[in-house]
Amino acid sequence: MSGRLAGKSAIVTGAGSGQGRAATVLFVAEGARVLALDIDGAAVKQLADEVGDSVIPLECDVSSSEAVQAAVRHAEECFGGLSVLLNSAGVDLAGGLGDGPAADLDEEIFDRTLGINLRGTYLMVKYSLPMLRRDGGGSIINIASISGVVLGSSQHAYATSKGGVVAFTRALALSYAPENVRANVIVPGIIRTPMIDFVLKDEALSRRYIDGTPLGRIGEPSEIGHLAVYLASDESGFMTGAAITIDGGLTLQ
Ligand SMILES: NC(=O)c1ccc[n+]([C@@H]2O[C@H](COP(=O)([O-])OP(=O)(O)OC[C@H]3O[C@@H](n4cnc5c(N)ncnc54)[C@H](O)[C@@H]3O)[C@@H](O)[C@H]2O)c1
């Protein structure tokens, strides 16, 4: 198979929907094999049915250490190695309504949000690293959010989890650079996926976001996927520790 990711094997979390799904389709189009993880097992099964043998679907809750370890063992069995880890699984449990401020924030919402968005990313990295290091290096790609890096949001749990993902990625980049394991984080703005159904279904709110975005539209999942392909490929071989905003200019003003 030829392509920019020919010969590479990847794990993608949150592959059943949105940005993880789009990235998986593009990874395969560029020659990679992908272990597609999602808590929604039916969604990754359907993706594999559509895309073909290069996608191996597996139900996995990234907040569970046991499930993550089993998934990584499965990658070892299927691929015998690992080149790329893309952590796209994530939740916004308040459905965009804002899960704060802190005094009104349920402890359970805080714990679940950090458990999936931040701890899930940490678990996937922790258990994938032995394979990434062993094979002479690799690329870790995490997905944060503009909520994690700019103020102006009442998402106290979600923003905290995503700010944590940015800091975690930088720490990884520094620690594992000597072993040629790169780590970069994508910082998306508003992207057309089921996560923002609350925006897409509300015409006035959609208009507010579109008007507030210099490029005048909402982003598409494939636009994040194309960046993920670049970060996964050897073309980005000198890039580590970068937080790349892709938001149509929303955070410029
Ligand atoms: N859509 C946006 O506007 C936007 C903006 C900034 C950041 N993000 C981030 O991008 C990432 C991808 O989200 P999306 O927009 O594609 O949303 P999405 O809801 O379409 O996809 C998220 C996927 O993660 C899966 N998931 C949720 N909990 C899981 C768990 N515990 N274990 C495994 N899988 C789990 C879901 O089943 C779903 O398939 C998320 O981390 C999200 O926080 C989204």
The ligand as an ORCA input file, in Angstrom:
! r2SCAN-3c Opt
* xyz 0 1
  N     -16.727     19.237     17.937
  C     -16.122     20.301     18.442
  O     -16.532     21.452     18.198
  C     -14.884     20.151     19.300
  C     -14.121     21.299     19.577
  C     -12.971     21.178     20.310
  C     -12.554     19.942     20.758
  N     -13.299     18.834     20.506
  C     -12.770     17.550     20.971
  O     -12.549     16.731     19.851
  C     -12.595     15.356     20.235
  C     -13.487     14.588     19.283
  O     -14.828     15.003     19.491
  P     -15.866     15.098     18.290
  O     -16.087     16.509     18.006
  O     -15.434     14.202     17.193
  O     -17.175     14.559     19.041
  P     -18.021     13.219     18.857
  O     -18.997     13.247     19.983
  O     -18.512     13.144     17.469
  O     -16.954     12.043     19.070
  C     -16.457     11.675     20.323
  C     -16.332     10.149     20.359
  O     -15.738      9.780     21.613
  C     -16.402      8.610     22.065
  N     -16.256      8.446     23.488
  C     -16.866      9.149     24.482
  N     -16.521      8.658     25.690
  C     -15.662      7.638     25.452
  C     -14.961      6.748     26.306
  N     -15.079      6.797     27.633
  N     -14.168      5.806     25.732
  C     -14.039      5.748     24.385
  N     -14.694      6.550     23.531
  C     -15.492      7.494     24.069
  C     -17.855      8.811     21.641
  O     -18.591      7.600     21.662
  C     -17.689      9.425     20.276
  O     -17.656      8.432     19.268
  C     -13.073     15.343     21.682
  O     -11.975     15.157     22.533
  C     -13.664     16.732     21.863
  O     -13.620     17.145     23.214
  C     -14.462     18.902     19.799
*
